[in-house]
Every structure is written in C-alpha cells, then in structure tokens.
Amino acid sequence: MTRTAPLDLVAADDLFSDEERAIRDTVRKFCADRIRPHLAEWFEKGELPARDLAREMGELGLLGMHLQGYGAAGTNAVSYGLACHELEAADSGLRSLVSVQGSLAMYAIYAYGSEEQKNEWLPRMVTGEAVGCFGLTEADFGSNPGGMRTNAKKDGSDWVLNGTKMWITNGSIADVAVVWARTDEGIRGFVVPTTVKGFTANTVPGKLSLRASVTSELVLEDVRLPADAVLPHSKGLASPLGCLNEARFGIVFGSLGAARDCLETAIAYASDREVFDKPLSAYQLTQAKLAEMALELGKGMLLAVRIGRLKDAGTLKPEQVSMGKLNNVRVALRIAREARTILGANGITLEYPVMRHANNLESVLTYEGTSEVHLLVIGQALTGVGAFR
Ligand SMILES: Cc1cc2nc3c(=O)[nH]c(=O)nc-3n(C[C@H](O)[C@H](O)[C@H](O)COP(=O)(O)OP(=O)(O)OC[C@H]3O[C@@H](n4cnc5c(N)ncnc54)[C@H](O)[C@@H]3O)c2cc1C
C-alpha cells in the first residue's frame, strides 16, 4: 500500500500559492544539500559556521525576506513562515539564526530606525555580510524585560550604555547589536556596532539544547555612542515586543517543521524496524501514536496558515500569535518525544534527528515568550484583565 505524507492528510499543499510552494521547495533543497549532512556534527561539537551560512542564506534571499526595500526579497508572511518551517525541519538553530537576523535585529532597525540607520545596516544584513543580534533579556529579567537594569545616559550629545544582556542569539558573531536600555524617556533601542569600545560578547557554555546556534552574554561597560545611535521611533517596551511578535510568527511555522521531521523519521523507522517478527508500523499501538502525531501536526499547520493569512492581511493580533506559538511549540515537543519512543534506543543518538529536535524545542518553548507568558496573553485577551503580576 502507498503511504500518505503526514501533511497531505490536511491537503496542506492546496493552502499555498505556486510562489509560496516554490520558496518552500528551494529552502528544503538548500537544507537537504547544504545543512542536513553536517547537522549531527555541528550539534555534537556545539559549533555552527554561522557567518558562512548567513552569507549563503543571504544569497538565497532568506534574511529579512518579508521586509520591503533595502535589497530584501519582499515576500509575503506565509512564504517567510514556510521558509522557517523548512529551516527548522533541519534544525531549530538554523531557524533561530534567520529569525534573529530578520525578525529581531533587522526588523527593529526597519520599524524603529532612521533612514540613515536603515541604509547603513539593512542592505548588508540582507546579504549576510553583516550579522545582527537582539539584546533584550537579562539574567534576572527574561519574562519581565520591563525590569531591565541596562541603562543609557546622556553625556553631552552622546549616549553612554552600561549593563549585561544574557542568552543573546548570534551575540558573539554579530557585527551589530540592537540593545534595549532604560533611559530617562523610558526603554529605547540602540544600534551598537560590536567593535565599539566597552562592548564584549561571551559565548554561553554547556548548552544541551540549540547546540547548533550561537548563544552569548553581552557586556556593555561605558559604551559611548553618538546621539544618532538611538532608534528614533522606539518608544517603551512596546517596541521590542513588536519585534518579538515578528519572531514568534516564524516559530508558529518553524516548530512544526521540527515536528514534521520527527514524525517522518518515526514513520520510516517503524516501517523498517521489525519487532516480534513483523514491522513496528503494523502494530495498533504504533499506529495510534503516529495518527495522534499527524492529527496534531495537521491542526497546527491549519492554525499556522490562518495566522499567516491574517498577518498578510495586516489584521493579526498579538494574542493570535500567542495562540500559534503556544500550541505549535507544545505540539512539536510532544511529537518529538513520542517519535523518540518509536525509535527506541536508536532514538537517543545523533544518527537520527528526533532527540536533537526534542532538545532544541525545549529552548523554543522558553524563548520568544514561555508557554506561561502566552497563556497569560491569551487570558488577558479573554478577560480583559492582565494577570502577569
Ligand atoms: C537558546 C536561547 C536563545 C535566546 N535568544 C535570545 C535573544 O536572542 N535575545 C533575547 O533578548 N533573549 C533571548 N533568549 C532569552 C529568552 O527570551 C528568555 O529565556 C525567556 O524570555 C524566559 O526568560 P527566563 O529564562 O529569564 O525565565 P523566567 O522569566 O525566569 O521564567 C522562569 C519560569 O517562570 C515562569 N513565569 C515567568 N513569569 C510568570 C508569571 N507572571 N506567571 C507565571 N509564571 C511565570 C516562566 O514561564 C518560566 O516557566 C534566549 C533564550 C534561550 C534559551
């Protein structure tokens, strides 16, 4: 009998235009040829040739691809979502590199920057010649970034920044850091070239998750910047949260890529593996697991596409992004863990991608708003009452 691909159960292909499918297929091929053969090694060594990959992904038009102008590809949001889906089917670290570059660092400059800042940085970030990072979180302030201690004080016409940021993706390889700091006028964003005196980035050691991704601490000691380093249109916490919404959108699609890869791996494995004299896939218990996984994957994709179409229509609300991020990462993690059981002992190795995905998804569950934070966002939308504190 023929096998149906998991996402064909909801006829997912019909949801996309020819152009969206073409972009998806291009990214899938890039990952198959260039990324997948090396992933186990990169993950094991905890190293990613991120700058080389940024260049290659820049050539493919993946960096800031849904932004308009400045050399960006200018695709719709669904195409960007599908690119994230394919990148994360390879590894969440790859998608993180692209998310942070395009949706956090570039988007901050794009949405809140001056024309000079945009012209200086965006064209080079589109090509991957310049890599960006986004410094919001601090060791003591993750879910509650409004408590940040990093500050920027005026000294004549200059700004002087002091503070430490933690868990910053791409931090030690970045050319430019968008740093959020407390000022007399509230929280503002600053464009910080990483070569400036007083700026250091240290790689965070000992990660068991997102090992094929650079995660760093940023230290700013009397970093002196000219007056025009501030993002002129950034005003308060709403500005970094606007960037986070962009990156969360990528995760809505991306996390399901990891889930799809786990499910496809589990189906192939169960078909080949014989236990008690017949294929593992022929047992009802296994089929129930696979069917439950396919059900959740399909529902998650329908939700992702709905959210993508709302984004393209310009009507997407933050609580809708929260629904997608919360549901799809949770579902992806469950699928990864269930797939791991089907692979038995082989499931714990790097020979198969499922444990790598499961480990990565633990980070994805936490960053860009934890599950608890997204529950609170949805709860606030439902009741009109904020229950964050
Ligand atoms: C690999 C990785 C990469 C990252 N990259 C970046 C980056 O590029 N830039 C950046 O700025 N940050 C980045 N982060 C940081 C990430 O956004 C934070 O880790 C995240 O916001 C959670 O903050 P925290 O780790 O301090 O956890 P905490 O905020 O301390 O949360 C701990 C627990 O408390 C729960 N909690 C918090 N508040 C409430 C509440 N009101 N009610 C109930 N429960 C609550 C949380 O849900 C969680 O379960 C990254 C993190 C990781 C792991």
The ligand as an SDF file (V2000), in Angstrom:
LIG
                    3D

 53 58  0  0  0  0  0  0  0  0999 V2000
   18.7420   29.4090   23.3990 C   0  0  0  0  0  0  0  0  0  0  0  0
   18.1470   30.7260   23.7840 C   0  0  0  0  0  0  0  0  0  0  0  0
   18.2900   31.8230   22.9380 C   0  0  0  0  0  0  0  0  0  0  0  0
   17.7670   33.0610   23.3000 C   0  0  0  0  0  0  0  0  0  0  0  0
   17.9490   34.1580   22.4720 N   0  0  0  0  0  0  0  0  0  0  0  0
   17.5870   35.3940   22.9030 C   0  0  0  0  0  0  0  0  0  0  0  0
   17.9000   36.5710   22.1310 C   0  0  0  0  0  0  0  0  0  0  0  0
   18.4490   36.4840   21.0240 O   0  0  0  0  0  0  0  0  0  0  0  0
   17.5900   37.7920   22.6430 N   0  0  0  0  0  0  0  0  0  0  0  0
   16.9840   37.9500   23.8620 C   0  0  0  0  0  0  0  0  0  0  0  0
   16.7430   39.0850   24.2580 O   0  0  0  0  0  0  0  0  0  0  0  0
   16.6650   36.8550   24.6140 N   0  0  0  0  0  0  0  0  0  0  0  0
   16.9520   35.5810   24.1670 C   0  0  0  0  0  0  0  0  0  0  0  0
   16.6470   34.4770   24.9340 N   0  0  0  0  0  0  0  0  0  0  0  0
   16.0500   34.6610   26.2560 C   0  0  0  0  0  0  0  0  0  0  0  0
   14.6060   34.2030   26.3500 C   0  0  0  0  0  0  0  0  0  0  0  0
   13.7560   35.0720   25.6690 O   0  0  0  0  0  0  0  0  0  0  0  0
   14.2690   34.0790   27.8470 C   0  0  0  0  0  0  0  0  0  0  0  0
   14.9660   32.9520   28.3350 O   0  0  0  0  0  0  0  0  0  0  0  0
   12.7790   33.9410   28.0970 C   0  0  0  0  0  0  0  0  0  0  0  0
   12.1300   35.1740   27.9050 O   0  0  0  0  0  0  0  0  0  0  0  0
   12.4630   33.4390   29.5170 C   0  0  0  0  0  0  0  0  0  0  0  0
   13.1320   34.1890   30.4590 O   0  0  0  0  0  0  0  0  0  0  0  0
   13.9490   33.4590   31.6520 P   0  0  0  0  0  0  0  0  0  0  0  0
   14.8020   32.4140   31.0240 O   0  0  0  0  0  0  0  0  0  0  0  0
   14.6040   34.5210   32.4430 O   0  0  0  0  0  0  0  0  0  0  0  0
   12.8510   32.7260   32.5060 O   0  0  0  0  0  0  0  0  0  0  0  0
   11.9510   33.3710   33.6680 P   0  0  0  0  0  0  0  0  0  0  0  0
   11.3310   34.6330   33.1820 O   0  0  0  0  0  0  0  0  0  0  0  0
   12.7580   33.4250   34.9200 O   0  0  0  0  0  0  0  0  0  0  0  0
   10.8290   32.2660   33.7990 O   0  0  0  0  0  0  0  0  0  0  0  0
   11.0070   31.0730   34.5840 C   0  0  0  0  0  0  0  0  0  0  0  0
    9.6550   30.3810   34.6760 C   0  0  0  0  0  0  0  0  0  0  0  0
    8.7380   31.2710   35.3190 O   0  0  0  0  0  0  0  0  0  0  0  0
    7.5690   31.3980   34.5350 C   0  0  0  0  0  0  0  0  0  0  0  0
    6.9560   32.7300   34.7220 N   0  0  0  0  0  0  0  0  0  0  0  0
    7.5020   33.9350   34.4620 C   0  0  0  0  0  0  0  0  0  0  0  0
    6.6200   34.9070   34.7170 N   0  0  0  0  0  0  0  0  0  0  0  0
    5.4970   34.2930   35.1470 C   0  0  0  0  0  0  0  0  0  0  0  0
    4.2230   34.7540   35.5850 C   0  0  0  0  0  0  0  0  0  0  0  0
    3.9040   36.0650   35.5820 N   0  0  0  0  0  0  0  0  0  0  0  0
    3.3160   33.8470   35.9580 N   0  0  0  0  0  0  0  0  0  0  0  0
    3.5890   32.5310   35.9550 C   0  0  0  0  0  0  0  0  0  0  0  0
    4.7630   32.0230   35.5590 N   0  0  0  0  0  0  0  0  0  0  0  0
    5.7070   32.9050   35.1650 C   0  0  0  0  0  0  0  0  0  0  0  0
    8.0640   31.2210   33.1040 C   0  0  0  0  0  0  0  0  0  0  0  0
    7.0020   30.9150   32.2320 O   0  0  0  0  0  0  0  0  0  0  0  0
    9.0490   30.0850   33.2900 C   0  0  0  0  0  0  0  0  0  0  0  0
    8.3540   28.8740   33.3300 O   0  0  0  0  0  0  0  0  0  0  0  0
   17.0980   33.1990   24.5410 C   0  0  0  0  0  0  0  0  0  0  0  0
   16.9280   32.0740   25.3760 C   0  0  0  0  0  0  0  0  0  0  0  0
   17.4380   30.8540   25.0020 C   0  0  0  0  0  0  0  0  0  0  0  0
   17.2470   29.6880   25.9110 C   0  0  0  0  0  0  0  0  0  0  0  0
  1  2  1  0
  2  3  1  0
  2 52  2  0
  3  4  2  0
  4  5  1  0
  4 50  1  0
  5  6  2  0
  6  7  1  0
  6 13  1  0
  7  8  2  0
  7  9  1  0
  9 10  1  0
 10 11  2  0
 10 12  1  0
 12 13  2  0
 13 14  1  0
 14 15  1  0
 14 50  1  0
 15 16  1  0
 16 17  1  0
 16 18  1  0
 18 19  1  0
 18 20  1  0
 20 21  1  0
 20 22  1  0
 22 23  1  0
 23 24  1  0
 24 25  2  0
 24 26  1  0
 24 27  1  0
 27 28  1  0
 28 29  2  0
 28 30  1  0
 28 31  1  0
 31 32  1  0
 32 33  1  0
 33 34  1  0
 33 48  1  0
 34 35  1  0
 35 36  1  0
 35 46  1  0
 36 37  1  0
 36 45  1  0
 37 38  2  0
 38 39  1  0
 39 40  1  0
 39 45  2  0
 40 41  1  0
 40 42  2  0
 42 43  1  0
 43 44  2  0
 44 45  1  0
 46 47  1  0
 46 48  1  0
 48 49  1  0
 50 51  2  0
 51 52  1  0
 52 53  1  0
M  END
$$$$
